């Protein structure tokens, strides 16, 4: 009797310790594969919590399994609600579904292992349910892996394509990115529209660009505007060693925009030499921003996305197009 009570106490303590550790862990930053692995790991964590809760109940009846699941689901809700209090975290219904899937999968497998389900049809149904939950948890991880593969295959195009993989890596800040917009005459096919809102630094950013730019000559992109700009556009480029704050530790370049089509080729040599106290590592590139400098009114541009040019492509482009450096 005393041994059973000690086991339940240990199980309860383990549940509390897991939940505390889960909330003390920091966010995964902007690394998409790490974020998805961590999200999938939450399913495993709540699966363990469900098993510990079942052990705490101390019975193997269907009612005990149902109670363990209900308690785990409520703990999952409480865990997500507690994240609202943290400025670096957000409550997520998708995360709660992952937690629930992990709990259901582990309880189904436990019922099979412990012999709670005696009938073969019931065991088969439990196993199928566990596998479906596992697939649901693993699917976002696989989708992330596929997006990285597509990103690598599209290189030297950094964004934007019609394949959709770049949505994982593209973020907007006080701006809306419109895919396949109705465009005025003169806008080439495939351009996207960026609608900028009045704010400090509205724009778009590509996170986790293909990192190795070595061997290329220039970063290229095109911008089309119909009228005079109410502000200037700025190109920003970071490598993975950027300190995240100091503008002198990255490339910040104002862009002269005129009505009509503007073609930009920024030499990678200039990007490499942009930091004041070091050289940017062209094998470890990280982010590319296109933003507006404090516009006082909303405005729109049409944008081609970013791509890299080889020295031969740059020379050919220079001989056939009006290049704005």
Number of C-alpha atoms within 10 A of each C-alpha: 6 7 8 12 12 11 16 19 13 15 20 16 13 16 22 13 11 15 17 12 10 13 15 9 8 10 12 14 9 11 11 19 18 15 16 21 17 15 22 22 17 22 27 21 18 28 24 20 29 30 22 22 24 24 20 20 15 14 11 16 12 12 10 17 24 14 16 24 24 16 16 26 21 14 19 23 19 13 18 19 14 14 15 13 11 11 7 10 14 13 17 13 11 10 19 23 18 25 28 25 27 28 28 28 23 23 23 22 18 18 20 18 11 10 12 16 20 11 9 10 10 14 19 13 13 21 17 15 17 21 16 14 22 20 14 16 26 18 14 16 21 15 15 19 15 13 21 21 12 15 24 15 11 18 16 19 19 22 23 22 18 10 11 12 20 21 13 16 19 19 16 17 15 15 22 17 20 13 14 12 13 10 13 11 7 11 19 15 9 16 22 24 22 23 17 24 21 16 17 14 19 23 24 21 20 23 20 22 26 21 18 15 20 13 13 19 20 22 21 20 17 19 21 24 21 16 13 10 17 14 14 14 21 18 16 18 22 27 25 16 13 19 12 11 8 9 15 13 22 25 23 18 15 15 16 13 20 14 12 15 18 18 17 20 20 19 18 20 14 12 23 18 16 21 19 12 9 11 15 26 20 20 14 17 22 20 19 21 21 24 24 26 17 16 19 12 11 12 18 18 17 25 23 21 19 20 18 23 22 15 14 11 14 19 12 11 14 13 10 8 9 12 16 14 10
